Amino acid sequence: MIATASRSSGLDIPFVEMPPQSREVAMRAQFDSDAPVLEVGAFIAGRYRVLEKIGEGGMGQLYACLDTVLSREVAVKLMQRSLAAEPLVAERLMREAMLAAQLRRHVAQVFDCGMLPTGEPFIVMELLSGQDMYAVLRESGPLSPEEVTAAMLQVCDGLAEAHEKGIIHRDLKPENLFCARQPDGEVVIKIVDFGVSKQVTGRRMRAQTNPGESVGSPQYMSPEQITAPSEVDTRTDIWSLGVVMYELLTGRLPFRGPGTARICAAVLTEPTPSISDCRDDVPPALEFIVRRCLEKDRERRFPDVQQLSAALAALGPVNAPGSRFASARPSSAASADVQDDEAAAPPRPRRRWVGVLCSLAILGGCVALLGQGVREGRIHVPSAAELRQVPSRIAAWRFSLPFRQPAQDQ
């Protein structure tokens, strides 16, 4: 799935609150696995031949493999054997596969999943080349407003599909937004790690968390995700996107603290700091969008990602020179195509029957007035004898017309 990982936790499926430690400490955390690293050439599930190990995390290891049946390169996420012994943890890995397999747009595609004879669950996904957005932020610093807008439009497109299927991600953060480089050089954002996602419609799935258990990363969790995790809806993802946009624009988190409790207290009580205090080149409209995403009362946020996407698109062109993200907006492009087709189509024929009805109404009114005038005697109806005299009267009028007298000869 991921060709390069920015942090050791990039492969984790965080299903409880993050430990009360800084991001720097988390980056230095060493991977401790009781399972040996698979050698190049080893097989997973008798089908996937290991090409190289490309990442590891607290939950397991990630390998680039060759699918020997379909002759294509894939990524295989393999869980630690000790964790696989925990039914709840193993079910969460399978849950990630089941939810991600339902999605197509801006999501790492899932091809297969299963359980090894030794008990470790695994997921087979598309092999992506690139880095996550936290690595981009760490290497190049805060992004330009145009780059943030273009990237978020892609994320909104993928998130809209998930929300339409009743899937709430609940752990959106830069590490879970992967910048996948395509063969043509274009960068496409892929949403990864649906391990803590919640499905609220469609096929019923057994709850993977206790009703009162907070899931996700505290720095990106919405107030309601902290206080009432069982009652979250799609607007919790909108809050998380607001935190992500703030961090990408400023290089810092809006709500910070030395531990989980302090971070949660900041999310619940502290006002959102102003982006303009960190930089002065962010358009006020974009800062307004970020602040609206970070409204503590979810009723005041964008009601859905479609409206958030529309607000971002209204900022104007985002394919600025040097931007690393293309403005991939399939739904908006489709709408534009429809509008273009309508503009190019020939005009519809005018509805002539409307004019006919109007003419008949006028004619009927004239007939009614004529009949009323005849009945009241104001209009004389000629008899047959008078009609026979009409030609002779016309001839008499013709010869009685005055003519100019000819001039006398001089």
C-alpha positions, 0 to 999 in steps of 0.5 A: 500500500505504501512505498515509503512511510514517514513515521513508524506509526504510519502502518498502525491501526490506532483503535484507542487514544494515542499514548500521552507522548509527543509526536517526536517521541512516537517517531523514535519508538522502535518496532518490537515484533515477535515474528521474524522479518520475511526474506525476499522470495518468501511466500505469503498465503502461498500466492504473494512472493515477497519482493522487499519489506517497505514499512513496519509499525506497532501493528505489523509489517508491510511488504511489497509482493508479487501476486504470482496469479495475476502477475502484478505488484501489490502491498501486503499488510501482515499483522504481528502474531502476538496481536493476532491472538487478540480477536478484537485486534484481528477483527479490526484489520479485517474491518479495515479490508471490508470497509476499504473494499467498498470504496473506489475514489481516492482510497487505496484499493483492497484486493484480498484479505485472509488469515495465514495458517499460523494465525496472522491476518493479512490484507492485500492492497494496491502498491502505492509510490510516494509519501504521506502528507506528514512527510511532505509537511516535514520535508518542505514546510507549510504548503501554499494555500493553492496546494492545500485547496487542491489536496483537500478537494481530492480528499473531499471527493474520496470522503464523500463516497465513504459518507454516502456508504455510511462510512465515517473514517474517524482518524483523518490525519496527515499520516493517513492521507497518502500522496501517491505518484502516478506513472504520468507524474500526477499526485493523487491523494489516497485515504488509508487506514480505515481500521477505526472507521464506523459504518452507520448504514448498510450491512450491520457489523459488530461494534469494534469498540465499547460505546464510551471508548474514544477512538482515533488520534486526540489531536484530530478528534472532534469534541463530540468524538471525545465526549460522546464517541458513540454519537459521532456522525460524518461531521467529525471527519469535517472537524478532522479535515479542519485540523489537517488544513490548519496544520498543512498551512501553518506547520503546527497543530491548533490544539496541543498539550503535553499529554492526551488529557491536556490535548482533549481539554484544549479541543473542548475549551480553547478557541481556534488560533488564527492562521493569520498569526502564523502567516499572512498570505492565506486568503481570508476565505480559506481561513474562514473555511478552516474555522468553520470546520473547527466549530466546536458545535457541529451544527455550525460546521459544514453539514457535509463534505459536498458543501465543504468541497463547494466552498473550496472550489469557489476559491478559484483556480488551484492548479497554480504553477509549481503546485504538486497536487492536481485539482482532481474533482470528478464530480465537479468535472462531470457537472462542468461537462453537463453544463458544456453539453447543455451550452453546445446543444441546439436550442429547444423548439419553441412550444407553438401550442402556447401561441395557438392557445393565445390566438384562440383566446383572443379570437373567442373574445372578439366573437363574444363582443361581436355577438353582444353588439348584435344583440344590443342593436349597436351592430347592424347585420345586413340582409340578403337584399342589402348584400346583393346591392354591395357591388353596385354601390362599390361601382357608384363609389368608384365613379363618384370619386373626385378627379383632378381637372385636366389643365387647359391648353395655353 
